[in-house]
Amino acid sequence: MKEEAWPWVQDAKAWDVLLWKSIALVSTNIVVVQPIALYLFVLLKNYDTSQTFAIEDIPSAATLFWQLLFCFYIEDFGFSTAHRLFHQPFFYKHVHKVHHTYTQAVGVSGTYTHPVEFVIGNVLPVGLPAIILGKRMHMVTFMIWTSFRILSTTNNHCGYDFPWIPWEILPFKGTPSYHDYHHSGGDFAGNFSGQTNVCDSLWGTNKKYLREYLNTQRAKYAKKKDL
């Protein structure tokens, strides 16, 4: 998928500066901001856990499957809604513009976000399905889900459409090229959805991408046909 040069090839010095800024901010979000946010949530619940830890409640394969599928689509709705909100002029200028320092996505840019966006746009949507399911979700399921989401957001920002990614078979699945267009197409290019294109399709915010993508595919087909 990647056609332009990687940022470290385009400008090695600028990339070196951005990389260390990214490592610092991502580390702060994960090591400082996230624990504080999770502690405040537990505090609000009077130190009660949202999920069960009981061995006898470890989910069957069927339960694990439907709960992960539930998490996948509910989280995507939460993320897409928050992401679109952060593209409103005020929030974009003061919060989301940090993430759009990257005009072409790479793995580390997935959580290179302002701390406010990290909590509202990342932590909260990931935890939303678990909050809804409550004690019906086992902590094992939650750990699998969060691990999957980290891998998924890294993949979505990697710049490549790998054909062997197993979850790409899910209905309405978004792809790295889908999200890469969001980064490269300007500050308000559409494609706000994360793991799927469901919300964008409902909102009509991916029409420009689909039109350009289809035109590109037609051009490639016509070129092959002429050979």
N, C-alpha and C positions, 0 to 999 in steps of 0.2 A: 504493500500500500504506500509506503513512504517514498515520495518522489523527490522532495527537496533535501538538501544536506542537513545532517544533524546539527544542533546548535553548537556543539564543541568543534565541529568542522567549519562552520560559518565564521565563528569568532571565538577562538580558544580562550582568550583573556576574559571576555565577557562571560563565557560559560563557567570559568573557574570561580568568578565572583558569585554568580547566580547559584552554582552548586553548593557552595559553602553557606550561603544565605538559606538555601532550601533545607540543608541538613540541620541548621540551627532552628529554623521555624518548625519543621516537621518534628524534631526532637522535643521542642517546647510543647507543642500540641499534644504529643503522645505521653510524655513523661510528667508534664505539669498540668496542662489544661484538662485533659481527659480524666485523670484521677480526681481532680477537684469537682468536676461536673458529676461524676459517678457518686462521689461521696455526698454531694448535696442531694442527689436523687435518693440515695439510701436514707439520708437524714429525714427527708420528707416522708418516707415510708416507715419511720420510726424503727430503723435498722432491720426491717423485715426484708427478706429476699423476694424478688419477683418470681424466680424459678425454683423448682424443686431440686434437691440434691439427693433424694432417697434412691438407694440402689434398686429397690423394687419398681421404681418409676422410670427406669432407663427405657427409652422408647424402642418399639419394634421398628423394623425396616419400613413398614408401611406408614407408621406415625411419623417417623423421621422424614420420609419423603414428602408427605403433604404439608408438614410444618415448614420445611425448608422452602417449598414452593410458595407457601403463604408468605413467608418472610421476604422472598424474592420480589413479589409483586407489590406488597404493602410498602416495603422500604422504598421501592422505586417511585411510588406515588408521593411519599413524603419527601424524598430527595428532589424529585422533579419540581414539586411545588415550591420548596425552599429555594431551589436553584433559580427558578423563574423570578421569585421575589427578589433575590440578590442581583438580578439584572435590571431592577428598577433604578433609575438614575442615582438617587440618593445612596442606596445600599451598594450599588456598583462602585461609585466614587470612593466611598469610605470603607468598604469591606471587600467586595468581590474582586476588585481590580488587582489585588495581590495575587490571586490565583491565575489571572490572565496575564501575568508577567510572561508566562509561557505562551507564545503564539503557536507553537507546535508542541503537542503533549509528549512527555516522556514519563517513565514510571514514577519518579520521585515527585512529580508535579501533582499527583493524585491527592495528597494531603498537604500540599503547599498552599495553605489558606490562612486567612486572618482567623485568630482564635474564636471570634464570634461566629464566623461561618463554620468553623470546625465543629463547634458544639451544635448549632442549629441545623446546619446542612449535612453534617456527617454523623456525629454521634447520635443525635436524636432520631433521625430516620432509621438508622441501623437498630436502635433499641425499641422503636415503635412496635414492631410485630411481637416482640417479647413482652412488652407492656400489655398488649391486647390479649395475648394468650395466657399470661400470668403463670400460675402453678401448673397449667397443662403442658408447659414447656419445661423440659429437663435442662439442667445446666450443660450437659453434654451436647444437646442440640444447639444451645446458644453458642457454645464455643465453636462448634462446627460451622454454624452460620456466620459468626464474626470472622472466622478464618477465611471462609469462602469470600466474604465481602471484601476483605483486604486484597486477596488475590485478584478478584474481579476488577476492583478500581485500578489496581496496578496494570492489569491487562488492558483496560479501557484507555489508559494513558500511555501505552507502550509504543504506539505508532505502527503496529503491525496487526493485520488480521490473520492470526494463526488458525489454520484449518483443523487443528487437532484439539482445540479447546472444547471439552465435553459439554459445557453449559450453553454453547452456541446453538444447540438444537432446540432450545426452549422457544416457545412461540413469542413473536414480536421482539426477539432479542436485539439489543443494540450492539454495535460493533465498535472497535477502536477507530475505524475510519469515520463512523458516524459522529463520535465525540471529537475526533481530531478536526473535523469540519467546524465544530463549534469554536475551537481555539483559533483556527486559522482564518475563519470567515468574518472577523470583526467582532466588536464588543456585543452586538445584539444580533448575531447570525441565526438565532434559533437553535434547534436541537438541544433543548434544555434537559431532556430525559437522560437518565443514567444507564440503567441496565437494560431497559427496553425502549421502544419508541411509542408506547401506548399513549402516554400523556401528550406527547408532541402531536400525535395523529389526531387526538381528540381536540386539542387546542388549535391545530393548524399551524404549528410553529416549526414544522419541518418541510413545508412545501417548497421552499427555495432549494433546500438540500436535495430533495427527491427529484426536482426538475433538473438540477445540474447533474445529479448522479445518472439519471436516465439518459440525458443528452450525451454524457461521457460514454456510457455503455453503448449507445447507438453508434457513436463515432468509432469506437473500438471494433464493433461488429462490422461496420461498413468497411473499415480498413482491412480486416481479415478477409472479408468477402472479395475485395478487389485484388488480393494477393494471388 
